Amino acid sequence: MRVVTLPQPDDFDAWRDAARALFSDATPPENVIWQVGDAPTDLFAADEPTPPPPPGPAFTVPRAFLDLARSVVLSREPERFALLYTLLARLRFEPRLIDDRADPLVRKLDRFAKDVRRDIHKMRAFLRFREAPDGDTTRYVAWFEPDHHIVRANAAFFVNRFASMRWSILTPDVSLHWDGAVLSEGPGATKADAPEGDPVEEVWKTYYASVFNPARVKIGAMLKEMPRKYWKNMPETALVPALIAGAQARESGMIAKAREDIGGNSQIAWEALRDEAKGCTRCPLYKPATQTVFGEGPVDAAMMFVGEQPGDQEDLAGRPFVGPAGQLFDRALGVAGVDRSRTYVTNAVKHFKFEQRGKRRIHAKPGAGEIEACRWWIEQERMLVRPQVTVALGATAARSLFGRVVTIGRERGHPMTLPDDQGDGGGTAWITVHPSYLLRLPDKAQAEDEFARFVEDLRGAWATIG
Ligand code: URA
């Protein structure tokens, strides 16, 4: 029997290192006891060691498994480490298992991951700070009781949102302390350690203002999102004039530094964001569409492509750029030498806008209001992925990224600085045409010329990635 001791209950890296070692020795899952510190977490392991099976064929762990494991490790289910290792061991001989949603083990782990993501979202939505004296200054302190081990994974989110304040988040397992530049960790606390009283309105306003980037927000759409009956009493609504004036500035330097300090949890944050986007009702396009088509690709991608909106096939598949425009896009990427799997691909608008003609759904161009409403998601995606270069495919994408009408013919094919540039090299954009423009060109020679120009633009942008 092998006993694996992980230092923390949410330590994905430690689990992965241990699993890798066990896997390379072909240690069967039933011969492993997983524990955190000195507390056994896996009470279900067999008592009797079983002989190890012969080593299996070498294999690459599917990315989907790693994504799943990163979330599952944060669960409070005691069997999570053992079940993940069981799944890993089975994947060697059943490479497609991770996609089999009917498999009871995959289903169970999916449920763990979903619970974790919901908990992450709940912490973001419901945590409230209260004011506490701290020497000559003020510290903002919040008490929160998460269901799972999500506190560290959520740290970057709160640093982003409250970068310029001194705050502490107290939970039963661990405390986080932010002093405006450095994030530190302390032991768990009790509710009695947190100040009582009403949540601090100013803080909540800051939070609100940073969530809704004031330079970009559509006030009407914003208020529509808040149930009308709450308007009068909510501190956020008092902020509206300031938001209109664009009075809030983000403390972007600190945010960038904090991200570097913390790192590592972008994938989970991205999954939580994607799940949130599934229920998006920011504009009416969600009603007739089949589903939200969120971006896809590695969260640490150096290049991001932004298209216009999903088409008919993307709406059905739930993935961007898989229809005819996507196929042309893939061909152009191939010629340009760009590896799509290393890029993050998304759209300015996340729902398919169409007109129904008989049985056919005909693409309709998204309007300025729809682009504006959906910009929230692009901003969040850009904050998480932080690509070195973002390529706007067509006018809708360029408008969304630059917040103004951009003439493609004039601006294409060279680097431009995005308005959200934070001086960290993440604010560069290239603009080019949309692949569907190329599909529509009736003249064959012109279509070939334009395709070649498109490829040149892609090649140029890709060449700038360090
Ligand atoms: N056109 C887009 O802009 N995006 C897609 O995902 C598909 C077609």
Boltz pocket constraint, residues with backbone or C-beta under 6 A from the ligand:
constraints:
  - pocket:
      binder: B
      contacts: [[A, 307], [A, 308], [A, 309], [A, 310], [A, 311], [A, 314], [A, 319], [A, 320], [A, 321], [A, 322], [A, 323], [A, 325], [A, 326], [A, 346], [A, 347], [A, 393], [A, 436]]
      max_distance: 6.0
